[in-house]
Amino acid sequence: MNKSFGLLLFLLFAVTCAVAAPSLRAAQPGRGECRTVPSKILGHPVAYCVILPRGYDEDKTKQYPVLYFLHGLGGNEQILVNTGVTNEVEDLRAADKIGEFLLVAPNAGRSFYIDSRNGKVRYEAFFIKEFIPFIESHYRIRAVRQERGITGVSMGGYGALRFGLKYPELFGSVSAHSAALIDQLPKFKTTEEQSDEIAMVVGGSFGDPFDPAYWEKESPFTIVRNGPKPANLPIYFDCGTDDEFGFYRGAKHFDELLTSRGIAHEFHLYPGGHDLDYFAEHLPASLEFHSRVFEGKTPAH
């Protein structure tokens, strides 16, 4: 191979946020804040950011739906406040395209939102058992399934689909952009150096050296194939037709799998690559999708 396989894997799952982006406007109806959550499971505090809806600080009795927002590899919780997402949310609200709800993004490092193969980084357990209860007890959130959604991009799209389909009793809607979907890993033998590079890139989540069998075990494809059919779970996902890492192929296969299982969903392929421009262009679609669910409107499929 003429490329560093580790670098390839890093590029494969990353949607970089290190770009010039609009800062928070001086006068916004809503506001963002960043804090930490204590975690006994992980053994250290976890940073998160939240975008609060307009009026949150004025009416101390009103409760809101919540949308959990999962970042990609190489990103962090700052995706909500450093990439113009806050401005996008307020523009959509001003145009009455979305309602009032909280967006919450935790830092997940390179965890892929799973419990690592060696059991040392139990991120999935943290998210389900500690993070959600903490957020929903510290903010005025209506902690009911229909008003709890989850979304993500790239690695975060992978995580959102996993959580939504594995825990349909918790989430009332799920969406993903450019999700890191791979139906089957390439069949080739890696050198010891390449295996070490893969493990370094994904933080050892799937074993060190990388364990393809553990990847398959944790895959959203496996969850759909082996799990029960989720009831009343609106699903939206999209991917760019020019996604340079081939995630459009995985997205098409996932669409076919959901269809074969009779699982209702909305899927789109749009022109674009695996980059922030694509993500920014299509983010409004999933925000509007979740907002409709929060309002009790069943999305069309």
MOHU-V165106 format. One record per residue. N is the residue number from 1. RES is the residue in one letter. PHI is phi in degrees with one decimal (* if undefined). OMEGA is omega in degrees with one decimal (none if undefined). Layout:
n=N res=RES phi=PHI omega=OMEGA
n=N res=RES phi=PHI omega=OMEGA
This chain:
n=1 res=M phi=* omega=-175.0
n=2 res=N phi=-100.1 omega=177.1
n=3 res=K phi=-130.4 omega=171.7
n=4 res=S phi=-66.4 omega=-177.4
n=5 res=F phi=-64.7 omega=178.3
n=6 res=G phi=-64.4 omega=177.7
n=7 res=L phi=-62.6 omega=178.4
n=8 res=L phi=-59.6 omega=179.6
n=9 res=L phi=-64.2 omega=178.3
n=10 res=F phi=-63.2 omega=178.9
n=11 res=L phi=-63.6 omega=-176.7
n=12 res=L phi=-57.0 omega=-172.9
n=13 res=F phi=-107.7 omega=-173.2
n=14 res=A phi=-93.2 omega=163.1
n=15 res=V phi=-117.7 omega=-169.9
n=16 res=T phi=-68.7 omega=176.9
n=17 res=C phi=-111.5 omega=-177.8
n=18 res=A phi=-84.6 omega=180.0
n=19 res=V phi=-134.9 omega=176.1
n=20 res=A phi=-67.3 omega=-177.4
n=21 res=A phi=-142.5 omega=-179.5
n=22 res=P phi=-61.0 omega=175.3
n=23 res=S phi=-85.0 omega=179.8
n=24 res=L phi=-63.2 omega=-179.6
n=25 res=R phi=-71.1 omega=-173.2
n=26 res=A phi=-63.9 omega=-176.6
n=27 res=A phi=-119.1 omega=-179.9
n=28 res=Q phi=-117.2 omega=175.6
n=29 res=P phi=-62.3 omega=177.7
n=30 res=G phi=-105.6 omega=178.6
n=31 res=R phi=-149.1 omega=176.5
n=32 res=G phi=-112.2 omega=173.9
n=33 res=E phi=-146.2 omega=-179.6
n=34 res=C phi=-125.6 omega=-177.0
n=35 res=R phi=-142.4 omega=177.3
n=36 res=T phi=-129.9 omega=175.8
n=37 res=V phi=-113.7 omega=174.3
n=38 res=P phi=-71.3 omega=179.5
n=39 res=S phi=-140.4 omega=171.8
n=40 res=K phi=-74.6 omega=-177.6
n=41 res=I phi=-66.0 omega=-179.5
n=42 res=L phi=-88.5 omega=178.1
n=43 res=G phi=83.4 omega=178.2
n=44 res=H phi=-161.0 omega=177.7
n=45 res=P phi=-66.8 omega=178.6
n=46 res=V phi=-121.3 omega=-179.3
n=47 res=A phi=-76.1 omega=173.8
n=48 res=Y phi=-148.8 omega=172.0
n=49 res=C phi=-126.4 omega=-179.5
n=50 res=V phi=-136.6 omega=170.0
n=51 res=I phi=-102.4 omega=-179.5
n=52 res=L phi=-91.0 omega=-179.0
n=53 res=P phi=-73.8 omega=177.3
n=54 res=R phi=-61.3 omega=179.8
n=55 res=G phi=83.8 omega=-176.8
n=56 res=Y phi=-60.1 omega=-176.1
n=57 res=D phi=-82.5 omega=-177.0
n=58 res=E phi=-87.3 omega=-178.9
n=59 res=D phi=-95.5 omega=-174.3
n=60 res=K phi=-80.8 omega=-178.9
n=61 res=T phi=-108.2 omega=-174.7
n=62 res=K phi=-73.1 omega=176.4
n=63 res=Q phi=-110.9 omega=-171.5
n=64 res=Y phi=-136.1 omega=166.7
n=65 res=P phi=-69.8 omega=179.4
n=66 res=V phi=-137.9 omega=174.9
n=67 res=L phi=-120.0 omega=177.0
n=68 res=Y phi=-83.3 omega=-169.1
n=69 res=F phi=-122.3 omega=-173.6
n=70 res=L phi=-104.8 omega=-176.5
n=71 res=H phi=-80.2 omega=178.9
n=72 res=G phi=-89.5 omega=178.0
n=73 res=L phi=-63.0 omega=-176.5
n=74 res=G phi=91.9 omega=177.4
n=75 res=G phi=-101.1 omega=177.7
n=76 res=N phi=-159.0 omega=-176.9
n=77 res=E phi=-63.1 omega=-177.8
n=78 res=Q phi=-71.4 omega=179.3
n=79 res=I phi=-55.5 omega=-178.5
n=80 res=L phi=-75.2 omega=-172.5
n=81 res=V phi=-113.0 omega=-176.3
n=82 res=N phi=-113.6 omega=-177.8
n=83 res=T phi=-126.0 omega=179.1
n=84 res=G phi=83.4 omega=-179.7
n=85 res=V phi=-61.6 omega=-179.5
n=86 res=T phi=-59.7 omega=178.5
n=87 res=N phi=-63.1 omega=179.6
n=88 res=E phi=-61.9 omega=179.7
n=89 res=V phi=-60.8 omega=-177.9
n=90 res=E phi=-67.7 omega=176.9
n=91 res=D phi=-64.3 omega=179.0
n=92 res=L phi=-66.0 omega=178.1
n=93 res=R phi=-67.5 omega=179.5
n=94 res=A phi=-63.2 omega=179.4
n=95 res=A phi=-88.5 omega=-179.4
n=96 res=D phi=58.4 omega=177.5
n=97 res=K phi=-93.3 omega=174.6
n=98 res=I phi=-136.5 omega=178.5
n=99 res=G phi=-91.5 omega=-177.4
n=100 res=E phi=-94.6 omega=174.7
n=101 res=F phi=-156.1 omega=177.6
n=102 res=L phi=-88.0 omega=168.3
n=103 res=L phi=-111.5 omega=-175.6
n=104 res=V phi=-131.4 omega=-180.0
n=105 res=A phi=-122.6 omega=175.0
n=106 res=P phi=-91.4 omega=171.9
n=107 res=N phi=-77.6 omega=-179.0
n=108 res=A phi=-121.9 omega=-179.1
n=109 res=G phi=55.2 omega=178.0
n=110 res=R phi=-110.6 omega=-170.5
n=111 res=S phi=-74.2 omega=-171.5
n=112 res=F phi=59.7 omega=175.8
n=113 res=Y phi=61.9 omega=178.4
n=114 res=I phi=-120.8 omega=167.2
n=115 res=D phi=-83.5 omega=-174.3
n=116 res=S phi=-61.2 omega=-176.5
n=117 res=R phi=-58.1 omega=-178.9
n=118 res=N phi=-84.3 omega=176.3
n=119 res=G phi=77.1 omega=-176.2
n=120 res=K phi=-82.3 omega=179.3
n=121 res=V phi=-120.9 omega=-175.5
n=122 res=R phi=-95.0 omega=-174.2
n=123 res=Y phi=-69.0 omega=179.4
n=124 res=E phi=-59.5 omega=178.7
n=125 res=A phi=-61.1 omega=177.8
n=126 res=F phi=-60.0 omega=-174.8
n=127 res=F phi=-62.9 omega=-176.0
n=128 res=I phi=-75.8 omega=-171.6
n=129 res=K phi=-91.8 omega=-176.7
n=130 res=E phi=-117.8 omega=-171.6
n=131 res=F phi=-67.2 omega=-179.3
n=132 res=I phi=-59.3 omega=178.0
n=133 res=P phi=-59.4 omega=179.4
n=134 res=F phi=-63.6 omega=-177.7
n=135 res=I phi=-60.2 omega=-173.6
n=136 res=E phi=-80.8 omega=173.1
n=137 res=S phi=-103.8 omega=-178.9
n=138 res=H phi=-106.0 omega=175.4
n=139 res=Y phi=-126.4 omega=-177.4
n=140 res=R phi=-81.1 omega=-176.3
n=141 res=I phi=-118.8 omega=173.3
n=142 res=R phi=-78.7 omega=-171.3
n=143 res=A phi=-81.2 omega=176.5
n=144 res=V phi=-128.2 omega=-172.6
n=145 res=R phi=-54.6 omega=-174.0
n=146 res=Q phi=-61.6 omega=-177.1
n=147 res=E phi=-107.5 omega=175.0
n=148 res=R phi=-127.1 omega=179.5
n=149 res=G phi=-116.3 omega=178.6
n=150 res=I phi=-143.0 omega=-179.6
n=151 res=T phi=-144.0 omega=179.0
n=152 res=G phi=-174.4 omega=-179.3
n=153 res=V phi=-128.7 omega=178.0
n=154 res=S phi=57.6 omega=175.7
n=155 res=M phi=-55.8 omega=178.6
n=156 res=G phi=-69.6 omega=174.5
n=157 res=G phi=-66.4 omega=173.8
n=158 res=Y phi=-57.4 omega=-179.0
n=159 res=G phi=-64.7 omega=-178.8
n=160 res=A phi=-64.7 omega=178.8
n=161 res=L phi=-65.0 omega=177.3
n=162 res=R phi=-59.5 omega=-176.9
n=163 res=F phi=-62.8 omega=-177.1
n=164 res=G phi=-61.8 omega=-176.8
n=165 res=L phi=-84.5 omega=179.3
n=166 res=K phi=-82.8 omega=-177.7
n=167 res=Y phi=-125.6 omega=-178.2
n=168 res=P phi=-65.8 omega=176.5
n=169 res=E phi=-74.4 omega=-179.7
n=170 res=L phi=-96.0 omega=-171.6
n=171 res=F phi=-111.0 omega=-180.0
n=172 res=G phi=-95.9 omega=177.5
n=173 res=S phi=-163.0 omega=-178.9
n=174 res=V phi=-143.9 omega=176.7
n=175 res=S phi=-144.8 omega=-179.3
n=176 res=A phi=-157.4 omega=173.6
n=177 res=H phi=-119.1 omega=176.1
n=178 res=S phi=49.4 omega=-175.9
n=179 res=A phi=-61.7 omega=179.8
n=180 res=A phi=-76.5 omega=-177.4
n=181 res=L phi=-100.1 omega=175.7
n=182 res=I phi=-132.5 omega=-177.8
n=183 res=D phi=-65.1 omega=178.4
n=184 res=Q phi=-137.5 omega=177.8
n=185 res=L phi=-67.4 omega=176.6
n=186 res=P phi=-57.2 omega=-178.9
n=187 res=K phi=-93.8 omega=172.8
n=188 res=F phi=-149.0 omega=-176.7
n=189 res=K phi=-89.8 omega=178.6
n=190 res=T phi=-95.0 omega=174.1
n=191 res=T phi=-75.8 omega=178.2
n=192 res=E phi=-61.1 omega=179.3
n=193 res=E phi=-64.1 omega=179.7
n=194 res=Q phi=-65.7 omega=177.7
n=195 res=S phi=-62.8 omega=177.4
n=196 res=D phi=-64.2 omega=179.8
n=197 res=E phi=-65.8 omega=178.2
n=198 res=I phi=-61.3 omega=-179.1
n=199 res=A phi=-60.7 omega=179.2
n=200 res=M phi=-66.1 omega=-177.9
n=201 res=V phi=-65.4 omega=-177.0
n=202 res=V phi=-92.9 omega=173.3
n=203 res=G phi=68.2 omega=179.9
n=204 res=G phi=75.3 omega=-177.0
n=205 res=S phi=-57.4 omega=-177.4
n=206 res=F phi=-104.7 omega=177.1
n=207 res=G phi=103.5 omega=177.3
n=208 res=D phi=-136.4 omega=10.0
n=209 res=P phi=-73.5 omega=-179.0
n=210 res=F phi=-54.1 omega=-177.2
n=211 res=D phi=-110.4 omega=-179.3
n=212 res=P phi=-57.5 omega=-179.5
n=213 res=A phi=-65.4 omega=178.8
n=214 res=Y phi=-72.7 omega=173.8
n=215 res=W phi=-57.2 omega=-179.7
n=216 res=E phi=-62.6 omega=-179.1
n=217 res=K phi=-61.0 omega=-175.0
n=218 res=E phi=-88.6 omega=-172.4
n=219 res=S phi=-63.6 omega=172.0
n=220 res=P phi=-57.0 omega=176.8
n=221 res=F phi=-60.3 omega=-178.9
n=222 res=T phi=-66.7 omega=178.6
n=223 res=I phi=-60.6 omega=180.0
n=224 res=V phi=-68.9 omega=-177.2
n=225 res=R phi=-66.9 omega=-172.5
n=226 res=N phi=-101.7 omega=-175.3
n=227 res=G phi=-96.3 omega=177.1
n=228 res=P phi=-70.9 omega=177.6
n=229 res=K phi=-67.9 omega=-179.5
n=230 res=P phi=-68.7 omega=-179.4
n=231 res=A phi=-98.3 omega=173.9
n=232 res=N phi=53.1 omega=177.4
n=233 res=L phi=-120.7 omega=175.7
n=234 res=P phi=-61.9 omega=-176.8
n=235 res=I phi=-129.0 omega=174.9
n=236 res=Y phi=-131.6 omega=170.4
n=237 res=F phi=-154.2 omega=178.8
n=238 res=D phi=-144.6 omega=178.9
n=239 res=C phi=-156.9 omega=179.5
n=240 res=G phi=-82.4 omega=179.0
n=241 res=T phi=-68.5 omega=178.9
n=242 res=D phi=-107.5 omega=177.3
n=243 res=D phi=-55.1 omega=-170.3
n=244 res=E phi=-68.6 omega=-180.0
n=245 res=F phi=-109.3 omega=171.6
n=246 res=G phi=78.8 omega=-179.4
n=247 res=F phi=-65.6 omega=175.8
n=248 res=Y phi=-63.4 omega=176.9
n=249 res=R phi=-67.6 omega=177.0
n=250 res=G phi=-61.9 omega=179.1
n=251 res=A phi=-64.1 omega=178.3
n=252 res=K phi=-63.7 omega=178.8
n=253 res=H phi=-65.5 omega=179.5
n=254 res=F phi=-68.4 omega=174.8
n=255 res=D phi=-57.0 omega=-180.0
n=256 res=E phi=-64.8 omega=179.6
n=257 res=L phi=-65.1 omega=179.3
n=258 res=L phi=-60.8 omega=178.9
n=259 res=T phi=-63.3 omega=-179.1
n=260 res=S phi=-65.2 omega=178.6
n=261 res=R phi=-90.1 omega=-178.8
n=262 res=G phi=70.9 omega=-179.9
n=263 res=I phi=-95.6 omega=-178.0
n=264 res=A phi=-63.9 omega=-179.6
n=265 res=H phi=-166.2 omega=174.8
n=266 res=E phi=-120.5 omega=-176.1
n=267 res=F phi=-134.9 omega=179.3
n=268 res=H phi=-139.9 omega=166.3
n=269 res=L phi=-109.1 omega=-180.0
n=270 res=Y phi=-122.2 omega=173.1
n=271 res=P phi=-60.0 omega=178.8
n=272 res=G phi=143.4 omega=-178.3
n=273 res=G phi=-104.8 omega=-179.6
n=274 res=H phi=-99.6 omega=-173.8
n=275 res=D phi=-153.5 omega=-176.2
n=276 res=L phi=-65.1 omega=179.2
n=277 res=D phi=-60.8 omega=179.0
n=278 res=Y phi=-64.3 omega=-179.4
n=279 res=F phi=-57.5 omega=-177.3
n=280 res=A phi=-63.5 omega=-178.3
n=281 res=E phi=-66.8 omega=-172.1
n=282 res=H phi=-106.3 omega=175.9
n=283 res=L phi=-54.8 omega=-179.8
n=284 res=P phi=-55.5 omega=-178.7
n=285 res=A phi=-60.9 omega=-178.7
n=286 res=S phi=-76.3 omega=176.2
n=287 res=L phi=-63.6 omega=177.8
n=288 res=E phi=-68.0 omega=177.6
n=289 res=F phi=-58.8 omega=-179.3
n=290 res=H phi=-66.4 omega=-179.7
n=291 res=S phi=-60.9 omega=178.1
n=292 res=R phi=-63.1 omega=178.4
n=293 res=V phi=-64.9 omega=179.5
n=294 res=F phi=-58.9 omega=-178.8
n=295 res=E phi=-85.7 omega=177.7
n=296 res=G phi=83.7 omega=179.2
n=297 res=K phi=-97.7 omega=-178.2
n=298 res=T phi=-75.6 omega=179.5
n=299 res=P phi=-62.9 omega=175.8
n=300 res=A phi=-76.5 omega=179.0
n=301 res=H phi=-119.6 omega=none
